[in-house]
Amino acid sequence: MATVEDTYCEAFEGLVVQLQITAQDVEFLNRAANAFTALPSTVFG
């Protein structure tokens, strides 16, 4: 059973994007995914 801890949290309105990445092999797939997700998530809005 999960435990809920009393911590601080902020919530913002924003947009969510779900992408599908295709590549000719696993190396290119990993490079594309790492390059796209290298920066922390940011909320715009």
N, CA, C and O atoms as a DFTB+ gen file, in Angstrom:
180 C
 N C O
     1  1       0.840      -1.178       0.000
     2  2       0.000       0.000       0.000
     3  2       0.883       1.239       0.000
     4  3       1.877       1.288       0.724
     5  1       0.538       2.230      -0.794
     6  2       1.331       3.454      -0.919
     7  2       1.124       4.351       0.294
     8  3       0.053       4.377       0.900
     9  1       2.187       5.088       0.632
    10  2       2.124       6.046       1.726
    11  2       2.183       7.447       1.144
    12  3       3.040       7.742       0.310
    13  1       1.277       8.310       1.578
    14  2       1.268       9.698       1.126
    15  2       2.037      10.523       2.145
    16  3       1.703      10.535       3.330
    17  1       3.070      11.212       1.674
    18  2       3.885      12.043       2.550
    19  2       3.414      13.491       2.477
    20  3       2.973      13.957       1.427
    21  1       3.510      14.190       3.591
    22  2       3.117      15.593       3.664
    23  2       4.267      16.442       3.129
    24  3       5.168      16.814       3.881
    25  1       4.237      16.748       1.833
    26  2       5.292      17.533       1.193
    27  2       4.677      18.657       0.381
    28  3       3.459      18.711       0.210
    29  1       5.508      19.547      -0.116
    30  2       5.072      20.697      -0.902
    31  2       4.981      20.319      -2.373
    32  3       5.825      19.587      -2.889
    33  1       3.957      20.820      -3.038
    34  2       3.785      20.546      -4.462
    35  2       3.105      21.744      -5.120
    36  3       2.244      22.384      -4.516
    37  1       3.493      22.042      -6.356
    38  2       2.836      23.080      -7.143
    39  2       2.241      22.434      -8.388
    40  3       2.790      21.471      -8.924
    41  1       1.124      22.971      -8.838
    42  2       0.490      22.481     -10.059
    43  2       0.172      23.673     -10.953
    44  3      -0.275      24.715     -10.475
    45  1       0.402      23.514     -12.245
    46  2       0.181      24.579     -13.209
    47  2      -0.643      24.044     -14.368
    48  3      -0.589      22.858     -14.694
    49  1      -1.405      24.936     -14.984
    50  2      -2.070      24.566     -16.230
    51  2      -1.018      24.527     -17.330
    52  3      -0.061      25.300     -17.293
    53  1      -1.176      23.658     -18.288
    54  2      -0.214      23.596     -19.378
    55  2      -0.635      22.585     -20.426
    56  3      -1.725      22.018     -20.353
    57  1       0.216      22.366     -21.383
    58  2      -0.025      21.414     -22.462
    59  2       0.868      20.201     -22.278
    60  3       1.982      20.303     -21.765
    61  1       0.367      19.063     -22.702
    62  2       1.134      17.826     -22.661
    63  2       1.258      17.320     -24.088
    64  3       0.296      17.361     -24.855
    65  1       2.437      16.848     -24.441
    66  2       2.671      16.326     -25.786
    67  2       3.166      14.889     -25.677
    68  3       4.054      14.583     -24.881
    69  1       2.584      14.024     -26.480
    70  2       3.046      12.648     -26.551
    71  2       3.547      12.420     -27.976
    72  3       2.808      12.627     -28.939
    73  1       4.785      12.000     -28.105
    74  2       5.392      11.806     -29.418
    75  2       5.730      10.345     -29.646
    76  3       5.970       9.588     -28.706
    77  1       5.744       9.973     -30.902
    78  2       6.217       8.648     -31.277
    79  2       7.474       8.848     -32.107
    80  3       7.443       9.523     -33.136
    81  1       8.576       8.264     -31.663
    82  2       9.855       8.400     -32.362
    83  2      10.114       7.114     -33.134
    84  3      10.018       6.018     -32.582
    85  1      10.444       7.256     -34.413
    86  2      10.819       6.094     -35.213
    87  2      12.241       6.291     -35.714
    88  3      12.680       7.421     -35.930
    89  1      12.952       5.200     -35.897
    90  2      14.339       5.273     -36.348
    91  2      14.699       3.978     -37.064
    92  3      14.013       2.963     -36.941
    93  1      15.794       4.044     -37.814
    94  2      16.194       2.863     -38.580
    95  2      16.849       1.796     -37.720
    96  3      16.881       0.630     -38.114
    97  1      17.379       2.167     -36.539
    98  2      17.931       1.175     -35.623
    99  2      17.938       1.729     -34.198
   100  3      17.607       2.894     -33.982
   101  1      18.309       0.908     -33.242
   102  2      18.246       1.283     -31.826
   103  2      19.186       2.435     -31.499
   104  3      18.854       3.276     -30.663
   105  1      20.347       2.492     -32.136
   106  2      21.298       3.576     -31.858
   107  2      20.687       4.943     -32.195
   108  3      20.754       5.869     -31.387
   109  1      20.095       5.067     -33.383
   110  2      19.463       6.331     -33.765
   111  2      18.250       6.636     -32.881
   112  3      18.000       7.794     -32.547
   113  1      17.508       5.609     -32.509
   114  2      16.362       5.796     -31.622
   115  2      16.810       6.359     -30.276
   116  3      16.209       7.307     -29.772
   117  1      17.855       5.786     -29.692
   118  2      18.369       6.275     -28.412
   119  2      18.909       7.694     -28.526
   120  3      18.698       8.510     -27.628
   121  1      19.599       7.997     -29.614
   122  2      20.120       9.359     -29.807
   123  2      18.980      10.374     -29.888
   124  3      19.044      11.438     -29.273
   125  1      17.950      10.042     -30.640
   126  2      16.815      10.956     -30.790
   127  2      16.092      11.155     -29.462
   128  3      15.762      12.283     -29.097
   129  1      15.848      10.077     -28.747
   130  2      15.149      10.182     -27.461
   131  2      15.976      10.967     -26.451
   132  3      15.432      11.802     -25.729
   133  1      17.270      10.717     -26.388
   134  2      18.132      11.435     -25.443
   135  2      18.262      12.909     -25.800
   136  3      18.272      13.759     -24.909
   137  1      18.360      13.221     -27.076
   138  2      18.475      14.620     -27.490
   139  2      17.182      15.385     -27.200
   140  3      17.219      16.551     -26.808
   141  1      16.055      14.730     -27.392
   142  2      14.770      15.391     -27.184
   143  2      14.460      15.595     -25.704
   144  3      13.847      16.595     -25.330
   145  1      14.880      14.656     -24.866
   146  2      14.521      14.708     -23.444
   147  2      15.691      15.123     -22.562
   148  3      15.661      14.886     -21.355
   149  1      16.715      15.733     -23.137
   150  2      17.905      16.095     -22.362
   151  2      17.623      17.203     -21.355
   152  3      18.254      17.243     -20.298
   153  1      16.693      18.100     -21.657
   154  2      16.378      19.196     -20.747
   155  2      15.231      18.795     -19.823
   156  3      14.404      17.957     -20.182
   157  1      15.182      19.392     -18.640
   158  2      14.066      19.086     -17.725
   159  2      12.728      19.491     -18.336
   160  3      12.666      20.358     -19.208
   161  1      11.690      18.871     -17.879
   162  2      10.347      19.226     -18.348
   163  2      10.028      20.663     -17.960
   164  3      10.370      21.108     -16.864
   165  1       9.380      21.375     -18.850
   166  2       9.025      22.768     -18.615
   167  2       7.541      22.953     -18.901
   168  3       7.025      22.412     -19.879
   169  1       6.861      23.704     -18.067
   170  2       5.440      23.991     -18.275
   171  2       5.315      25.370     -18.894
   172  3       5.814      26.348     -18.338
   173  1       4.654      25.456     -20.041
   174  2       4.384      26.729     -20.701
   175  2       2.890      26.995     -20.588
   176  3       2.079      26.111     -20.864
   177  1       2.530      28.183     -20.193
   178  2       1.099      28.477     -20.140
   179  2       0.764      29.456     -19.058
   180  3      -0.403      29.808     -18.883
